[in-house]
Amino acid sequence: MKTGNLIFVVPLLFFAGELQAHHSFFGRFDTGVSIELQGTVSRVLWRNPHAHIYLQVTADNGQVTDWDLESGSPTLMTRAGIPAGSIKEGDVIRVAAYPPLTGKLEAFATNVLLPTGQELVLQTGASARFGTDAIGDFSYRFLTEGDRSHPEWGLFRVWTFTGADGFLFPESINRNYDLENYPMTEAARAAVARFNPATDNPTNNCTPKGMPLIMEQPLPMEVVRQEDGNVLFRIEEYDLTRLVHMNQSEVPVDTDFSPLGYSTGNWEGDTLVVTTTHINWPHFNQAGIPLSNRAVITERMTPVEDGSQMDYRMTVEDPVNFTRPVELSKKWLHVPQEQVMPFDCAIVPGVE
């Protein structure tokens, strides 16, 4: 129904269980309804972790309101066929978006109708809403099979996240996930009770995620064997690298704590086993469960025989926050055309 300030509230007509809202999504936007806004673009920030479209909406009485329309990762949208520069300052556009839960003039844009009549589908799982001339194909995020042409590469290649197998942390995309499925201590439960997802989510900025949460990142990762035998993970999100010190049974005594910790590794056949300690990133997940500096994380990465897929398994031991080890898993695919792209994160004033 149309209101005086050109906002339309309509039933949600598309899939709300999107994959790209792993950054600060829950607690800020209502995925159960969709609103429509029409106005003039005053500014566009097409930078990771999320694009922002600043829209001036004029009401029937002449009052102008300024909206901050957040959307998905530009690197994801580039892979979906939406080029940078699609939305320009001065454009009069129509937008479908999830409305705010915060009381702020902000929303999460899923569809944009350009002045040319072309529609941009910005959201994983969304469909065309305003017409038939639409671009934005996120089907690549649901691939179920990888390329089998180079089994000899083993683990050393670019791996692509697939949403078909779900996220490493199910609560990242399912706000109804019961955190009691985790074997939390009373201290961890108390921390979750104090957590405000709208303000305390540690991923709503350009501060790189630490272990273990960085390993759920939904972008490509390259595994590289270095000349000295050590292994390097080139992670697209935040342009991070993780170094795994191979054949080193003990961590040096003067090792500093850091968000990614200190990782040692060894081979069990084709499986790379990585043990990480000395982590000082205080978050187990983005839903409020903390991580202590006593945590020990063990990862097992195994390529299938034809090289098309990597099986990834993680065990988190943290006696401060869990009563027993936590087991997590996901799958990665090898997609030949995928490469690790620059993330080039930019802080948005008023959001960080």
N, C-alpha and C positions, 0 to 999 in steps of 0.2 A: 504494500500500500504506500502511495506517495505521501510524503509529509512536506512541511514548509521548507525544510532545508535540503531538499533533493535527495533524501535518504530513503531507500526502499527496503523494507524488510520482507523477505520471502522465505518459504520453506527451503531447507537444504536439499538440493537436487543432485548432489554428486558425492562421491566417496570422501568421507572425512578422515579416514584412517591413514592419512598421508605419511610418506616416508621422509620427507625433507624437513619436517619440523623437529629435528633433534636438538635445535638450538632454542632454548627459552620459550617454547611454544605454549605448553600447558600452564594454566594460571594467568595467561595474558589475553587469550582469544577464545571465543565461544565457537567451537566447531560444529555445534548443533544447529546453527542458523546462518544465513547469509544475508548481508545487506548489499545494496547497490548505491554507489556514490557517483555523482557526475560533477566535474569541475575542471579547472585549468591547472596544468602541471606547473609548479613554481620551481621545482628542482628535482633532479634524479641523481641518486647515488648508486651506481651500478658496481658495487664492490662486495666482496665476501666479508663476513659470513652470510649476510642477507642483503638483498637489494632494498632500497628505500625510495618510494615515490612520494613527493610532497605535493599535496593537492589542495587547491583553494576552492572551496565549495560556497556558492552564493545562495542564500535562502531567498524566498519570495519577498521578504521584507528588506532585502538588500544587505543583510548581515553576512559577513564573510567569516568562515571558519577554516582553519588550516589543519589538515589531516596529515598524519604520518602513516603512509601505507607501506608496511613491511611486506616482503615477499621472500622467495627462496634464494638459494645460492646461485649467483651468476654463472659459476662454472657448471652447475647442473643444468641451468637453463640454456647455456651455450651448447651443451651436449644434446639438448632437446631440440635444437634448431632455432633458438631465439637469439638473434645477435644483439650485442651491445648497441645502443643507439636507437633501438626500436621505439622507445618512448622519449620524447623530446620536451624540453622546457617550452612552455607556451601551448602545447597540445591540449585540446579539450577532449577529455576521455571519459568513458563510463567504466566503472570498476565494480566487480563482484568481490566481496571480501568477508572474512569472518570478523564479527564485531568485537570490540574490546570488553574484557572483564575488569579492566583496571580503572575505568572512569576517565581515562585519557582519550583524546581525539586521535586514536590509532586503530588500525585494523590490519588484517593479514590478507593481502590481495591474492586472489586465485585466478581471476580472468580480467583482461583489459580490452576494451573496444577502442581501437585507434580512430582518429579522424578519417583515415582512408577507408574505414569499414572492415579492416582486417582485425581479427581477434587474436590476442596472445593468451594461450593457456599456460599459466605460470606454475601450476601446482601438480605434483605427482598425484595421479588418481582423479584429477578434475577432467571434465569434458567440455567441449565447446558449449557456450551458453547464449551468445548473442547472434550467432549466424553460422554459416557453413565455411566461410573463408577464414580458417583458423590455423595457426602454427603453434607448435609446442607438443612434441611427442616424447613422453617419458617412459615409453614401453621398454627402453633399454635397461631400465632399473629393475625389471622383472625377468631378466634372462634366466633361463634354467640350465643352459648348456654352454660350455666354453669350447674354445678351439683345441683340437686334438693333434695338430700338425707337428708339434715340437715336444714330444715326451722327453727328449734328451736334455732339455733345459731344466728339468726338475723343478725345484723351488725358485730358481733364479729367473724371474720375469716380472712383468707388471701384472698385478692381480686387481680385479675389479669387484667391488662389493655387489652382491645381488640381494635385492629386497625380497625375492621369492622365498628365501630361507629365513627371513626375519632379521631383526637387529640382535646384536650381542646382548644388549640389555632390553628386554621386552617392554619395560616401563617407559623407555624413551619415546615410543610411539603409541602406547596404550595407556592413557591417563587413568583407566580403571583397573590397571594391573595391581594386584594385591601385594604390597611390599612385604607382607607377612610370609610370603613364599620364601623370603630370605631368612636364614637362621640368625636373626639379629639378637644381640645382647640388649640388656635394658638400657645401656648407655646409647646404643645406636637408635633404639626406639625413641628415646628422649630427644635425640637430635632431629629425627624425622618429624616429631611433633612440633618442634620449634621452626621447622623449615617452611618458608613462604615461596612457592614456586614462581610467583610473579616478580619477586625481588631478589631471591637468593640463588637462582639458577646460575651455576658457575660458567656456563657456556655462552651467555648473552653478551659477548664482548670479543675483543681481539686477543685476549690472553689465552695462549695455547693450552689445550687440555693436557693433563698429565695421565700417568698410568693409574688405573687400567682403562679409563674411559676413552682415551685417544684411539684405542684399538677397535672401537665400534664405528669409527668415522666412515661415512658412506661414500668415500671418494677413492680413486685408485691408489695403490701402494706398490712400490717396486722393491723387490728383494735382491740385493746386490752382494756378490761375493767379492771381497776386496783381495788385493794381492797378498796381504799378510795373513789371509785365512779368516779374518773376522768378517762378520756379516753386518750389512747396513740396510735398514729399512728407510726408504724415501717415501714419506707420508705426505700426500697432497694437502690435507687439511693443515692449515697454519704453516705450510712449507717446512714441516719438521723432519728431522732425521733421528733415528735411534741406532746406536751402535751396540752390537752384541759381541762381547769379548769371548772368542772361542777357546776351548781347551784351557780354561782358567778356572780352577776349582775353588779358589778363594778370592774374595773381594779385598782389594788393598785396604790396609788399616786406616789410611788417611782419606778415604773416599768421602766426598761431600754428599749430602742428601740433595735431591733435585726432583722436579715434577715427574720426569721420566725415569728416575732412579738409575741404578747401575745394573746392567744386564750381562750375564754370562751364559754361554751356550755350549751344547755338545750335540753330536749326531747319534741317533739310534736308528740305524739303517738310513732310510730316506727322510726320517722325521727330524726336524730341528726342534730341540728342547731348549727353551730359554727360561732362565730363572732371574727374576728382578727383585732387588731389595733397595734400601736407601731411598725410598720414595717420600717426598714431603708435600705432595699434592693432597689436600685433605678431603677429597671427594671420591667415594666409590662410584657413585652414579650422579645423575643430575636431578634426582628426586629426593635428595636429602640424606641418604645413608652416607656416613663419613668413612674415611680411611685413615688409619693410624700409621705412624712411621715404623710400626712393627710388622707391617704387611709384607708378605712374601707372595709373589705372583709367578706362577709357572705356566708357560705357553707351550703348546705342541702344535707344530705346523707340518702337515703331511700332504704332498701332492699325490693325486691319484695317478695310476700307472700311465695313463695317456696324456697327462699334463694339463688336462682341461679344467681342473678344479683343485682347490686347496682346502683341506679340512682343517679348521682352526678351533682349538680347544684351550680354554683358560681355566686355571684353578687359582682362586684367591684365598689365602689364609691370613686372617687378621684376628688374633685373639681378643683384641679390644672391642671389635664390633660384630664378630660372628662367633657363634658357638661351635661351628664346624666349617670345613672348607666349602666354598661356593664354586660350583661348576657352571661355566658358560661356554657357548659354542656358536659358530657361524660358519658360513662357507664363502669362498671367494672363487671367481671364475677368471680364466684367461681369455681376454677379448683382444685380438691382435691390434686393432686400430686404436685402442685406448692407451694414453700416455699420462704421466703425472704432469699436471698443468700447474702454473703458478697460482697460489691462493691469494696472495696480495690483499690481506685483510685491512679493512679501514674502520676506525671507530666512528660511531654515529653519536654526535653530541646529544646528551639527554637519555641515551639508551644504555651506555656502558655502566 
